[in-house]
């Protein structure tokens, strides 16, 4: 199994959800109001100096083919974005067990 960790500016969270829905992803968890310092773009610490925050989405996947579909759509989305603050970042890692 794989777990996707996807991070984005809260302003594009709905775009990310559309990507997941169009990829036929049926299970994910959203964490909002995440303070972050990303490799690209400005820090988002929800303060007067560094306003804004991120959303994080965790996606457990049984089928690793779905990872490629989601990542390809994120890459396509990012290729059209000029503002680094609006790009979506993602990584994946193996998970041993998932109890539901």
Residue pairs with C-beta under 8 A, 6 or more apart in sequence:
1 60
1 61
1 62
1 94
1 95
1 96
1 98
2 60
2 61
2 64
2 67
2 92
2 93
2 94
2 95
3 58
3 59
3 60
3 61
3 92
3 93
3 94
3 95
4 57
4 58
4 59
4 61
4 67
4 70
4 90
4 91
4 92
5 56
5 57
5 58
5 90
5 91
5 92
5 93
6 16
6 56
6 57
6 58
6 59
6 70
6 74
6 88
6 89
6 90
7 34
7 36
7 38
7 54
7 55
7 56
7 57
7 88
7 89
7 90
8 15
8 16
8 54
8 55
8 57
8 86
8 87
8 88
8 89
9 41
9 44
9 52
9 54
9 55
9 85
9 86
10 32
10 33
10 52
10 53
10 54
10 55
11 52
11 86
12 86
12 88
13 30
13 32
13 55
13 57
15 77
15 88
16 55
16 57
16 74
16 88
17 30
17 57
19 70
19 73
19 74
19 77
19 88
20 28
20 57
20 59
20 70
22 73
23 66
23 69
23 70
23 73
24 66
25 59
25 61
25 66
25 70
27 59
27 60
28 57
28 58
28 59
28 60
29 57
29 58
30 55
30 56
30 57
31 55
31 56
31 57
31 58
32 53
32 55
33 46
33 53
34 53
34 54
34 55
34 56
35 44
35 45
35 46
35 53
35 54
36 43
36 44
36 45
36 53
36 54
37 43
37 44
37 45
38 44
38 54
38 89
39 89
40 84
40 85
40 87
40 89
41 83
41 84
41 85
41 86
41 87
42 50
42 52
42 85
43 50
44 50
44 51
44 52
44 53
44 54
45 53
46 52
46 53
52 85
59 70
60 95
60 98
61 67
67 92
70 90
71 90
71 92
74 88
74 90
77 88
78 87
78 88
81 87
